[in-house]
Amino acid sequence: MNILEVSSDLYLIDLPQRVKGFRKFISSWVIKKGSKAVVIDVGPSSTINDLVSALRKIGVNKVDYVLLTHIHIDHAGGIGKFLIKFPAKVVVHEFGVKHLLNPEKLWSSTKQVLGKLADVYGEIQPVPSKYIHIGDIEFAGENIEVVPTPGHAPHHQSYIYKDYMFIGELAGTHLSINDEFYLRPATPPRFIYEVMVSSIDKMLKYKDMMICFAHYGYEESSKKMLLIAKQQLELWVNVTRNILSRYKDDIGKAKELIKERLLKDDIYFSKYYLLEDDLRYRENYFISNSIEGIIRYVLERMESR
């Protein structure tokens, strides 16, 4: 567990897993005023004790709200366990409410997708309905705006507080490397290009502010990063379409060629080679997942013609 004080009222809590490469991966964001706080994404059950310890360490005694960017296990899996330690109002997309109240189906599908990693994250506990919050959100005299941003998932949403934009996975997975950064789209199946671009365009209409990634860290300019993410998506779709036009009948070969080509043509994704060995090991799984999401999207469009 690492605690980064980003500013006088904003902290990043790093929640590493006991799996190779799963550090500098999950950002739990904490907006703090005095002894009260708002938490954006609590992470999985396995790291709730670490998150609670971090909150105590920075002087938080009460959490007013938990804002969930989406209900995937690495962002919201620990919410039921967290509420036992810090009862709070939970803000989640309307599509996600039923899965928090009864996570049995979500847990079952998560185990099918993630396999042993799901067990590392820990089982999802239900959230009592009394904690679900619907309506306006205010903290320390400031409104928190909720912005639906489907793309990574249909139940994905972002949040605006003062000069901070909490973007979840809309702009991809980010890692700072000295004065540079690595960026990869977060486009698991089922990915729809037009939906994600529309959400990015929606966030580009806001003033420039600090952008806070769920995976991982932050950058000072939301407009810069959102534009890069949008251009990156276009490049990934175009490269995938080009290679699939020749290797449609050999998806395994296509995936290899797509990754190889993107590592040459995408200057931000190519920073993969600067990542530490264990982080590259982790990213290999998610890169494959992102490419697969784009392949399925392109194939659907090709077949509908």
N, C-alpha and C positions, 0 to 999 in steps of 0.2 A: 504493500500500500504506500503510495506517494501522494503528498498533498502539495499542490502548487497554488500559491496565492497570486492570481492573475491581476487583481486590483483590490481596492479596499473593501469591495462588497462581492467579489466573485472568486470562487475557488474551483479548481479542478481536482477531483479525487480519482486517482488511477486505481483500478480494481483488477490486478493481475490474477490469472488462473494458474492452477498447478498443472499446466500443460505447456509443452515446449512452444515458445514463441508468443504466448498469450500474455504479453505485457505491453504497455503503451498501446492498449487496444480499446478498453472500455473507459470512456470518460463519464463519470457521474459529476454533473455540474451543480454547484451550490451557490445560490444567491443569499447573502447574509446581511442582516441588519440587527445589530445588538446580539441577543441570544436567540433570535428567531431566524428561520431560513425557509427558502423554497428549494427543492431538489428536483433537478431534471434528470430523469432516468436513474433507477436505483441499482441496475445491474441484476445478475442472477442470484439465486438463493445462496450459493456457495460463498459469496463475498459480502453478504449483508452485515455480518459481524464486523468486518473491516470498515465498511461504510459507516456504521454506527460509531465505531471507535474514532474514526476520522472526524465525524461531526462533533463528538464530545471534545476532541482535542482542540478544535477551532472555536469552542465555546458555544455550540448550538445546544439549546435545551428544548426547543420546540420547533417542529416543522409544520408550517401552515399548509403548504401544498406540495404534492408530488406531481410533476408534469411529465407524462410519458409521451415520448415522440412516437412510439409504436409498441406493440405488445410482444415482439420477438423476445425469446427467453434471455438473451444477453442484455436486454434493456429493461424488461419489466418482470422477469421471472421471479425476482425476489420481493415483489411488492407486498404480497400477503405476509411474509415473514417480517418485512420492514415495519409494517403498520403495528405490529405487536410492540415494537420498541418506540416508534414515533407515530402515534395516531395522527393522520393528516387527511386533508381532502385530496382526492385523486382525480386528476384531469386526464382523460383519455378519449380518443376518437369514439364516436358512437358505435362504430363497427366492432370495437374492441371490448366494449362493456361486458357483453355476455360471456366472453372468454375469461375475463377477470373474475366474474362471479362464479363461473363453473369452468375451471381450466382443464377438465379431463380430456376434452377433444384436442385442445391446444398442446397439452403435454404428450398425448399419444402421437400426434403428427410431428412434434418436435423430435421425439425419439426416433421416428422413422427417418427423418431428414438428417439428423446430427449423429445418430448412433451413440457411441460411448461418450462423445463430447456432451450430450444432454445430461448424462449422469454426473459428469464433472461439474456442470453448471448447477445441478440440483433440481429437485422436483418443484413444480409450480404449486403454490398454495393459494386457495381461494381468497377473494377479497369480499368482506361483508358489504352489502349494498349501501349501508349508511355512509360509507366513505366516498362513494362516487359523487363527484361534484359536477353540476351542470349550471352554467351561468357565468357572470363576470368574475374576473380574478383581479384582486388588488393586493399589492404587497408593499409595505413601507411607503404608502401614499402614492404609489405608481401603479397604473394598469399594466397587466400582462396580456398581450394580444395572442390569441390562438389562431393559427393559419393552417387550414387543411392543405397538405402538400403530398398527395399520393404520387407514387412512382416506385419507390423502394418497396412499398406495401400499400394496399388500398386504405389502411387505417393509419397512415403516417401523417403526422402534423408537426409543425414548427411553432416556435414561440418567440415573441419580441418583448424584451424588457429594457427600457431605457435605450442605451446604445449597444445592446447585446442581441445577437440573433442566434438562437439555438436551433440548429438546422437538422439534427438527427443524422440520417444517412442520405439526405437528398443530394448533397454535393459530393458524395462518395466517401471513401476512406482516405484519411490524411495522416501524414507523419512528417514532422519537421526533421530535417537533416542539415545541421549547421545553419547556413543562411538559405538553404533550399528546402524543397518539400517534395514528398512522394504523394501522388494522388491517383486513385483508382476508382472507377465507377462502382457503385453498389447496386448491381442489376441482376438479382437472382430471378430465376423463373417464378412467376410469370411477369416478365418485364414488357412494358408498352412504352415505346420511345416518346410518342406524342404526349402521353400523360405526364411523364417526368419532365419533359421540356416545358410544358405548360406550368408546372409547379415552380420550376426554376425561374421562369419569366415572371411569375407572380411575386417571388421574393426579390427579384431585381428592381421592382417598382419602389421598394423601400429605400430610404436614405442609406448611404454607406455607413457601415458600423462593424464592430468586431463580430466575426463569425465563429461559432463554437460548434465543433464537430462531436458527434457521438463516438466516432472512431477516427481520429483521436486528436485532441489539442485544439488550437485556434490559430486564426490569422487576423490581422488588423482590418482588412478590407473585404467586406462581404461582396461588393460588386465585382471586384477582381476575381475572387474565388468562384463565384457563381458563373461568371462568363467563361472562365477556364473549364469548369465542370460541364457547361453546355457545349462548348467546342469539343471537349473530350468525348462526350457522348456521340456527337455527330461523327467524329473520326472512327470510333469503335464500331458504329453501325455500318459506316461505309467500307471499312476494311473487312468486316465480317461478310457483308454482301458480296464484295469482290471475290473473296476466297471461296465462299459457298457456291458461287456461279460455276466454279471449276471442280469443287470437291463435295458437292451436295450428297453424293452417295458414300462418302467416307468421312463421317463426322469426326472420328478420332483424329485423322490426319488434318482435317480442317482446323480443329481446336489448336493443334500444335503450331500450324502455320499462322493462325490468327495471333496467338501469343507472341510468336517470334517477330511478326511484322509490327505489332503494336509496340514492342520493346525497342524497335528501331525508330518508329515514326512519332511516338507520343513522348515528348520531352519530360513530362511529369511522371508518367508511368515508368519511364526508363530509369528513374531514380531508384527503382527496384534493386539495381546492382549496387547501390550505396548502402542498402539496409544491412544490418547485422545478420549473421547467418540464421539465427533462430527466428528473426522476424520475417526473413525471406521464406523460411520453412512454413510459417503460419500463412503467409500471403499466398503461397502456391495453391492452397485449398480454395481460398476465396476468389482468387483470380479465375480459376477453373469455373467456379460457380457463376461469376459475373459474365464470363464469355458464354457459358451455356445459356444464360438468360437472353443474351442478345442473339445467339444463334436461333433459339426458338422463335423469337420475334421476327427475325429476317425470314426464316423458313415459312412462317405463317403468311407473311406478305407475299412471298414468292408463289406459294400454293394457291393463294386467293386470286391470282391474276388469270 
